[in-house]
Amino acid sequence: MQQDICDPSSLPMPQLASCAARGISFLTDDALYAACGVRIAFTGRAGGASEGAFASLNLGSHVEDDPAAVAQNRALLLQALDAPDAQLLTLNQVHGDTVLAVKRGSADELAAVAAQARAGADAIVVAACEVAPILCFADCVPVIIVSPTGAFAVAHAGWRGVMAGTARAAAEQLAHLDVQAGAAASPHEALAGFNVYLGPHIGPCCFQTGADVRAAFAERFGNDVLTGDDRVNLAAALRIDLEAAGISAARVAESGICTVCNAQEYFSYRASGGVCGRHGAAAVRRCASCP
């Protein structure tokens, strides 16, 4: 498989900034888009068509919201990403470690991946143009990983997913695609050039856990991921896991936004008592933007 490479040298250092389009706002990295044609987005909850507990940019179809409103919200997001005709992919997120892959974006491949997605998966790697996965969140950590080739991964990391290494597995699969494409000599070389973005999620200020979960995190990642007497820092654990895989610490950008503390701007399962919509992490590669 041979990929087009927009910028074969390196990506700009990652940074997240607020952007507004089509009446919605999201966190993105404009310099990343300019370098490799990948537009990323971490959405909030404002600006969509949903009502009540799901107001208003709910992207989740599994929360008893009006399906027509969800479809309208997803279409609005694709328009905001300037990719209205991109192939939308969603996953049946099950807090597991299954990683799917779209390499060429053919109709047959997309149909097969969609069937696998319905069976359950929590991350997807995409090397094709105009394919836009949207994953849903309401406290779990949204993770987007981007290669200089324009290939990318989007992962859902709740505490079980962090423990299972789902984001790391997605990064490693992305690295193998780069090697297969001839863009890197080894997975380690590829991983060193990736940008990683961690979106809004439940912060260490609010992620209160039982002693068994704390003990498991301490054993897996060390005591530095523990906060206070009863809390865990999910982003710190993800950083440790991704850096162990070979990703540079300087290339991991965090939003710094706790969804529980900012439940008016982001959906939070804990803050709402379990009845709420889902904000999203999305990415799409616009190959027309490459030189």
Summary of the structure (lengths in Angstrom):
residues: 291
radius of gyration: 17.7
end to end distance: 20.1
largest distance: 53.0
contacts: 1087
relative contact order: 0.19
helix: 34%
strand: 23%
